[in-house]
């Protein structure tokens, strides 16, 4: 497991769920320095701790390692697009055409 991937993914999931690192450390019975080590990329969890983290975040290990699949990206992008003004939608369409 790549420590940088783990660090980024854990931070992403904590932010998505609006969970402070301090709360996670308390609720998992781990020291704040342990969680800081994970989110800084200095260390990786042992398997039992990894499973505890996944359970705490209410995800499977597979979900941890499959951050955003294409369908969820499309769904979120579509949802965000629909919230834009008409002018913004047209501007975004032009940008997408240039990226092709």
Order of alpha helices (4+ residues) and beta strands (2+ residues): alpha-alpha-alpha-alpha-alpha-alpha-alpha
